[in-house]
Amino acid sequence: MNRLRTLLKDKPRLHRIVFEGDTPAGKTFDITVISAIIISLIVAFVETMPSVVGGFKTMLTVLEYVLTLFFTFEYLLRIYCSPRKRDYALSFFGVIDLLATLPLYLSFIPFLRSTRYFFILRAFRLTRIFRVLKLFSFINEGYLLMQSIRMSLKKIAVYFLFVIILVTIIGTFAFMVEGGQPNTAFTDIPTSIYWAIVTLTTVGYGDITPVTTFGRFLSSLVMILGYTIIAVPTGIVSATMIDETKKKGKNGRCPRCNEKTDLKANYCKHCGERL
């Protein structure tokens, strides 16, 4: 107990253990958290299977409460030892840590009972295993992918706006062609737009199908169009990734993670990217 009290007073050391995986204590902490996440996911999955639960329901419920208390303590510990508490709380993993902790508490409110299944967000936290196992190449590729997606968002947003306009026009046109047919599934424009989205994405549920010759011809054109349109976001992100990999570090910052680096360094000390 005295050692724990001493550790809580030593925030820099506690920060290294909680946020970094370079020390034996830090690795042990990360492995413990990852193991708890895996166990909590298994418990939650099993709880939804009545045929499997049987007489273990009470034990699983208690285990879920214990794990939730553990994640709550871990989240508060991260807030406590973080030198920039607001930055951590508003960061991606900070938000994920919070959302992965709240579901059980929210489930006690009658109309929010279904929110307990937000536990699945804990799966995001399993990415910390890359840090534990020193899989820096995976971390670097993750940085590159996230940076490329972030830089491509405006182009992708314009693309999706175009797609929304396109399916609206196609759906309306399909309603004009099929809407007057007896027992038609194209009962209104929103339903027709839904058909256009399903057809354009080549999902093809088959719950709504045209019956006229022209309607089938339109469906064929939309399906063919879908193959060309689906590839556009991939091409946008891929082109950005290629551009990012060709960039060199500027002004003493890493081109991948944008953290400050030593001017004479060959590799970034934060993400391992070659400078």
Phi, psi and omega in degrees: 000322178295322179294321178294319179296320178294319180296320180295331178282335181266081185297319178302316179293319179297322178296319179297322181290316187281320187257346182238150182244022183276339182261157177304320179294320179296319178296317179299318179297313181297317180296321178297315180296315180298318179297318179296322179296314181298316179297318181295323178293318179297316180300314182295320179295315182295325181298336181272004182245088183305325182291337182264324186301303178056234181275007182265003186301315180298316180297319180293321178296315178298317180297322178296319178296317180297316180294322177296319176297322178297314180293326176296314178298319181296317180296314179296325178294320179294319177297318184297315186266356179286128179292335177236083188299318181295318180298318179293314184299327182264358179285169182302307183289333175296316178294318179298317179301319180291313182294333178282345182264326188287328190311314182296321178294318181291332182293345177286343175276123188312311185278003178241020184298325182290346181292347180298339181279003171291358177306335183300337179297339177299337181299330177301328186287348178291346178296344178293347179295334177297322179290321181294318183272004179060037178272066186296331179297322177292320179297317180298317179294326176296316176301315182297316180296313181297318179296319180294318178295318180298319181285341182265357187303318182295317179295318180293324178297317178297319180298314181293326175299318177298318180295319179299316178297318182296313181291331176294317179293315181297316180298318179295319179295320178296323178295322178296324182278317189260342188298333183271000182281149178294138180055034181287148175274346179275071187282336180202173183293316177303318177296323179292324176294320175302315177301318181297319179295314180298320181287316182297324180278002180061025176286308175062066177296326181086006179283337176231120181225142179286152181246341181273159180296316180293324178296320177292322177297318177297319178300318180299317179296319181294320178298313180297319178298324181300322181298325181280326184284322184299328184283347186297309180301322178298318179295321180297312181293319180298317179297320179294320178298320179295318178296320182293322181290340179272348181288149175250156179297138180230145175056035176072022179238147180289135181290344182264305184260353176064019176273156179292138180230164175290137186297330182264003183285146177269338180226149177289131181284351181267315184236352177086005181295139176288130184266000000 
